[in-house]
Amino acid sequence: MLYREAGQFKTSYSADQAMLTIPLDRWFVFALTAFAVIAVPLVASEYLMTSILIPVLILSIAALGLNILTGYCGQLSLGTGAFMAAGAYMAYKIATNITWLPIWVVIPLAGLCAAAIGIAFGLPSLRIKGFYLAVATLAAQFFLLWLFVKVPWFVNDSISGVPPAPPRSVFGFQVTGAAAGNEAKYLFVLAFVIALAWIARNMARSRIGRSWMAIRDMDIAAELVGIRPLPAKLSAFAISSFYCGVAGALWALCYINSVEPTAFDINRSFQVLFMVIVGGLGSVLGSFLGAAFIFLLPIILNSAPGWFGYSVASDTITHIEFMLFGVLIIFFLIVEPHGLARLWQIAKEKLRLWPFPY
């Protein structure tokens, strides 16, 4: 059998409470991390690095943030793009006004600013939920983007309103700005992805994560057993907004190299929501699978006709893309609500029995 749990004995509480209790899972994660850190910068092309890997990794952070709020705590949000914009604008403001501050400190500070904004817009969650809470977060989406566009203070009174990312370096390698190397930007983003994914996975198993899931499953029963709804919901909004703010800062500084409001419009919020639904609600792995799937699907659709010698108009491909998104969302909501993460889990369960049929 290729994958098994039998015979994996644990002799201490720490071994039993480890994040990856099965050695094969642990070795796979370590090998994948080593491959991403060492091999990918050496063998990946410029197109793969800048156009696929970096944006997928950044969107995975945003999907992790929304998954904490929606998947673990059960609070529906349509304001992911606004919180990403908050992180982007505050990262630019901090980096250009406190020039001595390292960029790896600037981005978490921008995430904290987004977390404070998330707490402010999460206050209505104590009284409203479901569709009405989604409308409240949608109001945050339009209000924050309007604020960042209309108040020139956020862009240091830039005439164009779309200032370029300030150049910053880490260990002598420039990671932001137009002259930053692709490998340096990739490793910089990957460091944030590894750290935030590890934190999210451990938070889901901690006391705060259990309180989120209790609120998600039945908030009244959770309150009866001693879980306070307001701190639980506001902590979910704060941590989710922090993740989205970090993702927005990385998107502006390391990917598009500018602070542009159109990069964080309502379409970005829906895109991240689709990633969470397709990848799997309440799953750290699902955030990565959903981000990769949703981002790569349009690229594959645009390239597939050429593989077979056909030429299809771009507007037709766009319509097919929207239809596929709709079908996939309905499919996963009805057939497999836990998304691609559940399909991966089923595949591992099959490997436990292979090659035996029973």
C-alpha positions in Angstrom: 0.0 0.0 0.0 1.4 3.4 -1.0 -0.3 5.5 1.7 -1.2 4.1 5.1 -1.8 5.2 8.6 -1.6 1.7 10.2 1.6 1.2 12.2 2.3 4.9 12.8 2.7 4.8 16.6 2.9 7.9 18.7 4.6 7.8 22.1 4.1 11.4 23.3 1.4 14.1 23.4 3.5 16.4 21.2 3.7 13.6 18.5 -0.1 13.0 18.7 -0.8 16.8 18.4 1.6 17.4 15.5 0.3 19.3 12.5 1.3 16.4 10.2 1.0 13.1 12.1 1.5 10.8 9.2 5.2 10.6 8.2 4.4 10.3 4.5 2.4 13.6 4.6 5.3 15.3 6.5 7.9 14.1 4.0 5.7 15.2 1.1 5.2 18.7 2.6 9.0 19.1 3.3 9.9 17.8 -0.2 7.4 20.2 -1.8 8.7 23.1 0.2 12.3 22.3 -0.6 11.4 22.0 -4.3 9.6 25.4 -4.3 12.5 27.1 -2.5 15.5 25.5 -4.2 14.5 24.0 -7.6 11.8 26.4 -8.9 14.0 29.5 -9.0 16.7 27.6 -10.9 14.5 25.9 -13.5 11.4 28.1 -13.9 11.1 30.4 -16.9 10.5 34.1 -16.6 6.9 33.7 -17.8 6.2 30.9 -15.4 7.7 32.9 -12.5 6.1 36.3 -13.1 2.8 35.5 -14.8 1.8 32.3 -12.9 3.7 31.4 -9.8 3.8 34.9 -8.1 0.2 35.8 -8.7 -1.1 32.3 -7.7 0.9 32.5 -4.4 -0.4 35.9 -3.6 -4.0 35.0 -4.4 -3.5 31.9 -2.2 -2.9 34.2 0.8 -6.1 36.2 0.0 -8.0 32.9 -0.3 -6.6 31.8 3.1 -7.8 35.0 4.6 -11.3 34.6 3.2 -11.4 30.9 4.1 -10.7 31.9 7.8 -13.7 34.2 7.7 -16.1 32.2 5.6 -14.9 28.6 5.8 -14.0 28.4 9.5 -16.2 31.1 11.0 -19.1 31.0 8.6 -19.3 34.8 8.0 -19.9 35.6 4.3 -17.9 38.5 2.9 -17.8 40.2 -0.5 -15.2 42.8 0.5 -12.0 40.9 0.0 -10.8 43.2 -2.8 -11.3 46.3 -0.5 -9.2 44.8 2.3 -6.5 43.9 -0.3 -6.6 47.5 -1.5 -6.3 48.7 2.1 -3.1 46.6 2.5 -1.7 47.9 -0.9 -2.3 51.6 -0.2 -1.1 51.4 3.4 2.0 49.5 2.4 2.8 52.2 -0.2 2.2 54.9 2.3 4.3 53.4 5.0 7.1 52.4 2.6 7.4 55.9 1.1 7.1 57.9 4.4 9.2 55.6 6.7 11.9 54.8 4.3 14.2 53.3 6.9 11.7 50.6 7.7 12.5 47.2 6.1 10.0 46.0 3.5 9.4 42.7 5.4 8.1 44.8 8.3 6.2 47.2 6.1 3.9 44.5 4.6 2.8 43.1 8.0 2.2 46.6 9.2 0.0 47.2 6.2 -1.8 43.9 7.1 -2.4 45.3 10.6 -4.0 48.4 9.1 -6.3 46.3 7.0 -7.1 44.2 10.1 -8.2 47.4 11.9 -10.5 48.3 9.0 -11.8 44.7 9.0 -12.7 45.0 12.6 -14.7 48.2 11.9 -16.7 46.6 9.1 -17.0 43.4 11.1 -19.0 45.0 13.9 -22.3 44.5 12.2 -21.7 40.8 12.2 -23.0 40.6 15.8 -26.5 41.7 14.7 -26.7 40.5 11.1 -25.5 37.5 9.2 -25.9 35.7 5.9 -27.0 37.7 3.0 -27.3 40.9 5.0 -23.7 40.6 6.2 -22.6 40.1 2.6 -24.3 43.3 1.6 -22.5 45.1 4.5 -19.1 43.9 3.3 -20.1 44.8 -0.2 -20.6 48.4 1.0 -17.1 48.2 2.4 -15.8 47.2 -1.1 -17.3 50.3 -2.8 -16.6 52.8 0.1 -12.9 51.9 0.6 -12.1 52.0 -3.1 -13.9 55.4 -3.4 -11.9 56.6 -0.4 -8.5 55.6 -1.8 -9.3 57.1 -5.2 -10.7 60.4 -3.9 -8.2 61.2 -1.1 -4.8 61.9 -2.7 -3.1 61.5 0.7 -2.9 57.8 0.3 -0.8 58.1 -2.9 1.3 61.1 -1.6 -0.6 63.5 -3.9 0.5 61.7 -7.0 -0.8 63.4 -10.2 -1.6 60.1 -12.0 -3.2 58.5 -8.9 -1.4 55.3 -9.8 2.1 55.6 -8.2 4.8 53.0 -8.9 6.0 50.6 -6.2 9.0 52.0 -4.3 12.2 50.0 -4.7 13.2 48.0 -1.6 15.7 45.3 -1.0 16.1 42.3 1.4 19.6 41.0 2.0 20.9 43.1 -0.9 18.4 41.7 -3.4 15.7 44.1 -4.7 12.3 42.6 -4.2 10.0 45.5 -5.1 10.1 48.0 -7.9 10.6 47.8 -11.6 14.2 46.6 -11.3 13.5 43.8 -8.9 14.6 40.3 -10.0 12.0 37.6 -10.7 13.7 35.1 -8.4 14.0 37.6 -5.5 10.3 38.5 -5.8 9.2 34.9 -6.0 11.2 33.9 -2.9 10.0 37.0 -1.0 6.4 36.1 -1.7 7.0 32.4 -1.0 8.4 33.3 2.5 5.1 35.0 3.4 3.1 32.2 1.9 4.9 29.5 4.0 4.7 31.5 7.2 1.0 32.5 6.8 -0.1 29.0 5.8 1.7 27.5 8.8 0.0 30.0 11.1 -3.4 29.5 9.6 -3.1 25.7 9.9 -2.2 26.0 13.5 -4.9 28.5 14.3 -7.5 26.2 12.9 -6.5 23.6 15.4 -6.2 26.0 18.4 -8.8 27.3 20.8 -9.6 30.3 18.6 -10.1 28.0 15.6 -12.5 25.8 17.6 -14.5 28.9 18.6 -14.8 29.9 15.0 -16.1 26.5 13.9 -18.6 26.5 16.8 -19.9 29.9 15.7 -20.1 28.6 12.1 -22.0 25.5 13.0 -24.5 27.0 15.4 -23.8 30.4 17.0 -26.6 30.2 19.6 -25.4 26.8 20.9 -21.8 28.1 20.9 -22.9 31.1 23.0 -24.7 28.8 25.4 -21.5 26.7 26.1 -19.5 29.9 26.9 -18.1 31.1 23.5 -18.5 34.9 23.2 -19.7 35.6 19.7 -18.4 39.2 19.4 -14.7 38.4 20.1 -14.9 35.2 18.0 -16.4 37.0 15.0 -14.2 40.1 15.3 -11.1 38.0 15.6 -12.0 36.2 12.4 -12.6 39.5 10.6 -9.3 40.9 11.9 -7.2 37.9 11.0 -8.9 37.5 7.6 -8.4 41.2 6.8 -4.8 40.9 7.9 -4.2 38.1 5.4 -6.0 40.0 2.6 -4.1 43.1 3.4 -0.8 41.3 3.1 -1.9 39.8 -0.1 -2.9 43.2 -1.5 0.5 44.7 -0.5 2.3 41.9 -2.2 0.1 42.2 -5.3 0.8 45.9 -5.6 4.5 45.9 -4.7 5.7 42.5 -6.1 3.4 41.7 -9.0 1.8 44.7 -10.8 4.5 47.2 -9.4 2.0 49.9 -8.9 -0.9 50.9 -6.5 -3.8 50.7 -8.9 -7.5 50.7 -7.6 -8.8 48.7 -10.5 -6.7 45.8 -9.4 -8.9 45.4 -6.3 -12.4 46.0 -7.7 -15.5 43.8 -7.1 -14.3 41.3 -9.6 -11.3 40.5 -7.4 -13.6 39.9 -4.5 -15.7 37.4 -6.5 -12.5 35.8 -7.9 -11.2 35.0 -4.4 -14.7 33.8 -3.3 -14.7 31.4 -6.2 -11.3 30.1 -5.2 -12.6 29.3 -1.7 -15.7 27.6 -3.0 -13.9 25.5 -5.6 -10.9 24.8 -3.4 -12.9 23.9 -0.3 -14.4 25.8 2.6 -12.6 25.3 5.8 -9.4 24.0 4.3 -5.9 25.5 4.1 -5.0 23.1 1.2 -8.2 24.1 -0.6 -7.1 27.7 -0.6 -4.0 26.8 -2.6 -5.9 24.4 -4.9 -8.7 26.9 -5.6 -6.3 29.7 -6.3 -4.3 27.6 -8.8 -7.4 26.3 -10.5 -9.3 29.6 -10.9 -6.2 31.5 -12.0 -5.0 28.9 -14.5 -8.4 28.0 -16.0 -8.5 31.2 -18.2 -4.9 30.7 -19.3 -5.7 27.1 -20.3 -8.9 28.1 -22.1 -7.0 30.8 -24.1 -4.2 28.3 -25.1 -6.3 25.1 -25.7 -7.7 26.0 -29.2 -4.2 26.7 -30.5 -3.0 23.3 -29.3 -5.5 21.7 -31.7 -5.0 24.1 -34.6 -8.1 26.2 -34.0 -8.6 29.9 -33.6 -11.4 31.1 -31.3 -12.3 34.8 -30.7 -11.3 36.2 -27.3 -14.8 37.3 -26.4 -16.1 33.8 -27.1 -13.4 32.4 -24.7 -14.4 34.9 -22.1 -18.1 33.8 -22.3 -17.0 30.2 -22.0 -14.9 31.1 -19.0 -17.9 32.7 -17.2 -20.1 29.7 -18.0 -17.5 27.2 -16.8 -17.1 29.2 -13.6 -20.9 29.1 -13.0 -21.1 25.4 -13.7 -18.2 24.6 -11.5 -19.5 26.6 -8.6 -22.9 24.9 -8.8 -21.3 21.5 -9.1 -19.1 21.9 -6.1 -21.9 23.5 -4.0 -24.2 20.6 -4.8 -22.0 17.5 -5.4 -18.9 18.2 -3.4 -19.2 21.2 -1.0 -15.7 20.7 0.4 -14.2 21.2 -3.1 -10.9 20.1 -4.5 -9.5 19.5 -1.0 -12.0 16.8 -0.4 -11.2 15.2 -3.8 -7.6 15.1 -2.7 -8.6 13.5 0.6 -10.6 10.9 -1.3 -7.6 10.1 -3.5 -5.4 9.5 -0.4 -8.1 7.2 1.1 -8.0 5.2 -2.2 -4.2 4.9 -1.9 -4.6 3.4 1.6 -6.3 0.3 0.0 -4.4 0.1 -3.3 -3.8 -2.4 -4.8 -6.5 -4.3 -2.9 -10.1 -4.0 -4.0 -11.8 -4.1 -0.6 
